[in-house]
């Protein structure tokens, strides 16, 4: 059976909050299944992580921060899709958040407003007013690997718990990348 766990040694995230960004550590109780594993920060990017730790990409979910604008107001949204897929930001996401323009948040802005490291941003611990849009394929994957808020670790979580986050909404967001 193929699983997301790969070759890493996982520990309950609630017991290793030292491996999490502060906002993630503060919110980790919302994900009772969450386990954390320390990784080489140089291998935090999804493709390198999956290869180095034998974690299949179909069980890795990437979180991106997008900024939607309408009438001079900017609204941030987190989008979670499998590493094997690409989010339809300009179509589905833009229409869902009722934005005239939408784009990926600049790296420095995303880091500042999330309190997380670039390459480790995760839906856990984001500002409560942000919608968290979770692709239906993420939920269908079961256990998935996501960021921990820092580049030096990853979380392994039951995707149903991500879908149950207070600001989460499950939608068909992605198109396979090939």
C-alpha positions as a LaTeX table, in Angstrom:
\begin{tabular}{lrrr}
\hline
Residue & $x$ (\AA) & $y$ (\AA) & $z$ (\AA) \\
\hline
Unk1 & 0.00 & 0.00 & 0.00 \\
Unk2 & 1.33 & 3.43 & $-0.94$ \\
Unk3 & 1.15 & 6.04 & 1.83 \\
Unk4 & 2.12 & 9.64 & 2.36 \\
Unk5 & 4.46 & 8.83 & 5.25 \\
Unk6 & 7.46 & 7.94 & 3.10 \\
Unk7 & 10.71 & 7.24 & 4.95 \\
Unk8 & 10.24 & 9.85 & 7.69 \\
Unk9 & 9.77 & 9.26 & 11.39 \\
Unk10 & 6.60 & 11.03 & 12.50 \\
Unk11 & 5.72 & 12.24 & 16.01 \\
Unk12 & 2.47 & 13.72 & 17.33 \\
Unk13 & 2.56 & 17.40 & 16.32 \\
Unk14 & 1.09 & 18.45 & 19.66 \\
Unk15 & 4.20 & 17.02 & 21.35 \\
Unk16 & 6.72 & 18.65 & 18.97 \\
Unk17 & 5.49 & 22.22 & 18.61 \\
Unk18 & 9.16 & 23.25 & 18.47 \\
Unk19 & 9.04 & 22.01 & 14.85 \\
Unk20 & 6.12 & 24.30 & 13.95 \\
Unk21 & 5.76 & 28.00 & 13.16 \\
Unk22 & 4.16 & 29.87 & 16.09 \\
Unk23 & 0.72 & 30.33 & 14.46 \\
Unk24 & 0.66 & 26.64 & 13.48 \\
Unk25 & 1.62 & 25.53 & 17.00 \\
Unk26 & $-1.16$ & 27.72 & 18.41 \\
Unk27 & $-3.76$ & 26.08 & 16.11 \\
Unk28 & $-2.52$ & 22.47 & 15.92 \\
Unk29 & $-5.15$ & 21.19 & 18.38 \\
Unk30 & $-7.70$ & 21.57 & 15.54 \\
Unk31 & $-5.96$ & 18.63 & 13.83 \\
Unk32 & $-5.80$ & 15.80 & 16.39 \\
Unk33 & $-4.31$ & 13.37 & 13.82 \\
Unk34 & $-1.44$ & 15.73 & 12.94 \\
Unk35 & 2.04 & 14.28 & 13.09 \\
Unk36 & 5.25 & 16.15 & 12.35 \\
Unk37 & 8.63 & 15.11 & 10.99 \\
Unk38 & 11.84 & 17.08 & 10.82 \\
Unk39 & 13.30 & 17.46 & 7.32 \\
Unk40 & 16.26 & 19.15 & 5.66 \\
Unk41 & 15.05 & 22.73 & 4.98 \\
Unk42 & 16.84 & 22.60 & 1.62 \\
Unk43 & 14.42 & 19.80 & 0.64 \\
Unk44 & 11.21 & 21.61 & 1.65 \\
Unk45 & 10.03 & 22.27 & $-1.90$ \\
Unk46 & 7.53 & 19.60 & $-2.89$ \\
Unk47 & 9.39 & 17.84 & $-5.70$ \\
Unk48 & 12.66 & 17.65 & $-3.74$ \\
Unk49 & 10.82 & 16.57 & $-0.58$ \\
Unk50 & 8.87 & 13.80 & $-2.33$ \\
Unk51 & 11.98 & 12.41 & $-3.98$ \\
Unk52 & 14.26 & 12.61 & $-0.93$ \\
Unk53 & 11.77 & 11.09 & 1.51 \\
Unk54 & 9.89 & 8.66 & $-0.78$ \\
Unk55 & 6.60 & 10.47 & $-0.18$ \\
Unk56 & 4.39 & 10.17 & $-3.28$ \\
Unk57 & 3.30 & 13.55 & $-4.71$ \\
Unk58 & $-0.32$ & 12.39 & $-4.90$ \\
Unk59 & $-0.28$ & 12.56 & $-1.08$ \\
Unk60 & 1.37 & 16.00 & $-0.83$ \\
Unk61 & $-0.80$ & 19.11 & $-0.72$ \\
Unk62 & 0.48 & 22.58 & $-1.46$ \\
Unk63 & $-0.99$ & 25.71 & 0.13 \\
Unk64 & $-0.79$ & 28.97 & $-1.76$ \\
Unk65 & $-1.90$ & 32.42 & $-0.64$ \\
Unk66 & $-3.78$ & 34.47 & $-3.20$ \\
Unk67 & $-4.96$ & 38.05 & $-3.04$ \\
Unk68 & $-8.30$ & 38.89 & $-4.61$ \\
Unk69 & $-9.19$ & 42.50 & $-5.31$ \\
Unk70 & $-12.51$ & 44.21 & $-5.90$ \\
Unk71 & $-13.28$ & 47.89 & $-5.51$ \\
Unk72 & $-10.01$ & 48.79 & $-3.80$ \\
Unk73 & $-10.39$ & 46.04 & $-1.18$ \\
Unk74 & $-7.90$ & 43.16 & $-1.01$ \\
Unk75 & $-8.96$ & 39.84 & 0.45 \\
Unk76 & $-6.55$ & 36.98 & 1.12 \\
Unk77 & $-7.49$ & 33.37 & 0.51 \\
Unk78 & $-5.57$ & 30.11 & 1.08 \\
Unk79 & $-5.87$ & 27.46 & $-1.63$ \\
Unk80 & $-4.90$ & 23.84 & $-0.96$ \\
Unk81 & $-4.37$ & 21.43 & $-3.88$ \\
Unk82 & $-2.45$ & 18.21 & $-4.40$ \\
Unk83 & 1.10 & 18.52 & $-5.71$ \\
Unk84 & $-0.02$ & 16.63 & $-8.82$ \\
Unk85 & $-2.61$ & 19.30 & $-9.61$ \\
Unk86 & $-2.74$ & 22.99 & $-10.46$ \\
Unk87 & $-5.32$ & 25.29 & $-8.90$ \\
Unk88 & $-7.61$ & 27.18 & $-11.25$ \\
Unk89 & $-6.83$ & 30.52 & $-9.59$ \\
Unk90 & $-8.06$ & 32.81 & $-12.38$ \\
Unk91 & $-11.26$ & 30.83 & $-12.94$ \\
Unk92 & $-12.80$ & 28.88 & $-10.07$ \\
Unk93 & $-11.02$ & 30.65 & $-7.20$ \\
Unk94 & $-11.51$ & 34.18 & $-8.57$ \\
Unk95 & $-15.23$ & 33.60 & $-9.15$ \\
Unk96 & $-15.70$ & 31.90 & $-5.79$ \\
Unk97 & $-14.23$ & 34.82 & $-3.84$ \\
Unk98 & $-15.98$ & 37.37 & $-6.10$ \\
Unk99 & $-12.78$ & 39.18 & $-7.07$ \\
Unk100 & $-12.25$ & 41.23 & $-10.21$ \\
Unk101 & $-8.52$ & 40.53 & $-10.12$ \\
Unk102 & $-6.69$ & 37.75 & $-8.34$ \\
Unk103 & $-3.03$ & 36.84 & $-8.12$ \\
Unk104 & $-0.58$ & 34.96 & $-5.97$ \\
Unk105 & 0.38 & 37.07 & $-2.97$ \\
Unk106 & 3.98 & 38.30 & $-3.23$ \\
Unk107 & 6.38 & 36.15 & $-1.20$ \\
Unk108 & 7.33 & 38.85 & 1.34 \\
Unk109 & 3.67 & 39.77 & 1.88 \\
Unk110 & 2.61 & 36.11 & 2.31 \\
Unk111 & 5.39 & 35.54 & 4.86 \\
Unk112 & 4.58 & 38.71 & 6.80 \\
Unk113 & 0.82 & 38.21 & 7.05 \\
Unk114 & 0.93 & 34.47 & 7.82 \\
Unk115 & 3.84 & 34.43 & 10.26 \\
Unk116 & 5.17 & 31.43 & 8.33 \\
Unk117 & 8.21 & 30.77 & 6.15 \\
Unk118 & 7.90 & 30.77 & 2.39 \\
Unk119 & 7.81 & 27.15 & 1.27 \\
Unk120 & 6.22 & 26.09 & 4.55 \\
Unk121 & 2.91 & 27.99 & 4.44 \\
Unk122 & 0.04 & 25.81 & 5.56 \\
Unk123 & $-3.72$ & 26.22 & 6.07 \\
Unk124 & $-3.30$ & 25.56 & 9.82 \\
Unk125 & $-2.95$ & 28.76 & 11.83 \\
Unk126 & $-3.90$ & 31.25 & 9.14 \\
Unk127 & $-5.90$ & 34.36 & 10.09 \\
Unk128 & $-9.45$ & 33.24 & 10.99 \\
Unk129 & $-11.13$ & 35.58 & 8.51 \\
Unk130 & $-9.34$ & 33.96 & 5.56 \\
Unk131 & $-11.28$ & 31.43 & 3.54 \\
Unk132 & $-9.35$ & 28.17 & 3.14 \\
Unk133 & $-10.37$ & 26.55 & $-0.15$ \\
Unk134 & $-9.54$ & 22.84 & $-0.15$ \\
Unk135 & $-9.64$ & 20.91 & $-3.41$ \\
Unk136 & $-11.88$ & 17.85 & $-3.27$ \\
Unk137 & $-8.95$ & 15.65 & $-4.41$ \\
Unk138 & $-7.04$ & 16.61 & $-1.25$ \\
Unk139 & $-9.88$ & 15.29 & 0.90 \\
Unk140 & $-10.17$ & 12.15 & $-1.24$ \\
Unk141 & $-6.43$ & 11.45 & $-0.77$ \\
Unk142 & $-6.90$ & 10.60 & 2.94 \\
Unk143 & $-3.66$ & 11.35 & 4.75 \\
Unk144 & $-1.65$ & 14.16 & 3.17 \\
Unk145 & 1.66 & 15.88 & 3.79 \\
Unk146 & 1.42 & 19.66 & 4.16 \\
Unk147 & 3.69 & 22.45 & 5.34 \\
Unk148 & 4.27 & 23.13 & 9.02 \\
Unk149 & 4.85 & 26.86 & 8.75 \\
Unk150 & 8.62 & 26.34 & 8.59 \\
Unk151 & 10.86 & 24.76 & 5.96 \\
Unk152 & 12.49 & 22.37 & 8.43 \\
Unk153 & 9.50 & 20.08 & 8.96 \\
Unk154 & 6.30 & 18.72 & 7.41 \\
Unk155 & 2.92 & 17.74 & 8.82 \\
Unk156 & 1.09 & 14.50 & 8.04 \\
Unk157 & $-2.65$ & 14.98 & 8.57 \\
Unk158 & $-6.01$ & 13.41 & 7.87 \\
Unk159 & $-7.37$ & 15.59 & 5.06 \\
Unk160 & $-10.89$ & 15.32 & 6.51 \\
Unk161 & $-9.60$ & 17.35 & 9.46 \\
Unk162 & $-8.37$ & 20.05 & 7.06 \\
Unk163 & $-11.83$ & 20.12 & 5.45 \\
Unk164 & $-13.34$ & 20.56 & 8.92 \\
Unk165 & $-11.31$ & 23.68 & 9.77 \\
Unk166 & $-13.73$ & 26.53 & 10.61 \\
Unk167 & $-12.92$ & 28.61 & 7.51 \\
Unk168 & $-12.45$ & 25.65 & 5.12 \\
Unk169 & $-14.61$ & 24.93 & 2.14 \\
Unk170 & $-14.19$ & 21.90 & $-0.13$ \\
Unk171 & $-14.49$ & 22.68 & $-3.86$ \\
Unk172 & $-13.40$ & 21.35 & $-7.23$ \\
Unk173 & $-10.40$ & 23.68 & $-7.62$ \\
Unk174 & $-7.76$ & 21.85 & $-9.59$ \\
Unk175 & $-6.82$ & 20.50 & $-12.94$ \\
Unk176 & $-4.24$ & 17.69 & $-13.19$ \\
Unk177 & $-0.84$ & 18.92 & $-14.35$ \\
Unk178 & $-0.12$ & 15.84 & $-16.38$ \\
\hline
\end{tabular}
